[in-house]
C-alpha cells in the first residue's frame, strides 16, 4: 500500500513596496569669479550636456543668478555636487551648488 505524505507545503509571498528614490534639483549659483568655460565644461563632463546646451544653461545661470541643471536621485545629486565643488575649488573657483527636493 502506498504511503501518503502527511506534510503540506505552503508558499508564502512577501510583498515589498519599492518606492522611487526622492528626486533632487541640482542648482548652480552664479558668482563673479567662476569662469564660463569651467561651468560649461562641468555641465558637459558631469551631466552629459552638449557644448551648445551647456553654453545656453551657463547663460541662464548668469542672467537669472541660478539655474537647475539636473534632477536626480539624492545620492547621485549629492555625489555630483561634491565632485563639481571639489573640481571648482581645485581651480580656485567659488562655484556654489545647491540641492533642493524636486516637489
C-alpha positions as CSV (number, residue, x, y, z in Angstrom):
1,X,0.0,0.0,0.0
2,X,1.5,3.4,-0.9
3,X,2.2,5.8,1.9
4,X,0.5,9.1,1.9
5,X,2.6,12.2,2.6
6,X,1.1,13.9,5.5
7,X,3.3,17.1,5.1
8,X,1.7,20.0,3.4
9,X,3.8,22.6,1.7
10,X,2.7,26.3,1.8
11,X,4.2,29.0,-0.3
12,X,4.3,32.4,1.3
13,X,4.6,35.5,-0.8
14,X,6.1,38.6,0.7
15,X,5.1,41.9,-0.9
16,X,7.8,44.5,-0.9
17,X,6.8,48.0,-1.9
18,X,9.7,49.7,-3.6
19,X,9.5,53.4,-3.7
20,X,11.2,55.6,-6.3
21,X,14.1,57.4,-4.6
22,X,13.3,61.1,-3.9
23,X,14.5,63.4,-6.7
24,X,16.5,66.5,-6.1
25,X,17.3,69.5,-8.2
26,X,20.9,70.3,-8.7
27,X,21.2,74.1,-8.9
28,X,24.3,76.1,-10.0
29,X,24.5,79.5,-8.3
30,X,26.1,82.4,-10.3
31,X,29.1,84.2,-9.0
32,X,31.5,86.8,-10.4
33,X,34.6,84.6,-10.3
34,X,33.9,81.1,-11.7
35,X,34.8,81.1,-15.4
36,X,32.2,80.5,-18.0
37,X,34.5,77.9,-19.5
38,X,34.6,76.0,-16.2
39,X,30.8,76.0,-15.9
40,X,30.3,74.8,-19.5
41,X,33.0,72.1,-19.1
42,X,31.4,70.8,-15.8
43,X,28.0,70.6,-17.4
44,X,29.4,68.6,-20.3
45,X,31.5,66.3,-18.1
46,X,29.2,65.7,-15.2
47,X,25.8,65.9,-16.8
48,X,26.4,64.8,-20.4
49,X,25.2,68.1,-22.0
50,X,26.3,69.0,-25.4
51,X,28.6,72.1,-25.6
52,X,25.8,74.1,-27.1
53,X,23.2,73.2,-24.5
54,X,25.8,73.7,-21.7
55,X,26.5,77.2,-23.1
56,X,22.8,78.1,-23.0
57,X,22.4,76.8,-19.4
58,X,25.5,78.8,-18.4
59,X,24.0,81.9,-19.9
60,X,20.7,81.2,-18.0
61,X,22.7,80.8,-14.7
62,X,24.4,84.2,-15.4
63,X,21.3,86.0,-16.3
64,X,18.9,84.6,-13.6
65,X,21.5,84.2,-10.9
66,X,20.9,80.4,-10.7
67,X,19.6,77.5,-12.7
68,X,18.5,73.9,-12.3
69,X,21.0,71.8,-14.3
70,X,19.7,68.4,-13.4
71,X,17.0,66.5,-11.4
72,X,18.5,63.3,-9.9
73,X,18.0,60.9,-7.0
74,X,19.5,62.4,-3.9
75,X,22.6,60.2,-3.6
76,X,23.6,60.9,-7.2
77,X,22.8,64.6,-7.0
78,X,24.9,64.9,-3.8
79,X,27.9,63.0,-5.3
80,X,27.9,65.2,-8.4
81,X,27.7,68.3,-6.3
82,X,30.7,67.2,-4.2
83,X,32.7,66.3,-7.3
84,X,32.0,69.5,-9.1
85,X,32.6,71.6,-6.0
86,X,36.0,69.9,-5.4
87,X,36.9,70.5,-9.1
88,X,36.0,74.1,-8.8
89,X,38.0,74.6,-5.6
90,X,41.0,72.9,-7.1
91,X,40.9,75.6,-9.8
92,X,40.3,78.4,-7.3
93,X,36.6,78.9,-8.1
94,X,33.9,79.6,-5.5
95,X,31.1,77.9,-7.5
96,X,28.2,77.0,-5.2
97,X,25.9,74.1,-5.9
98,X,22.6,73.7,-4.1
99,X,20.3,70.7,-3.8
100,X,16.6,71.1,-3.4
101,X,13.9,68.5,-3.2
102,X,12.0,68.3,-6.5
103,X,8.5,68.8,-5.3
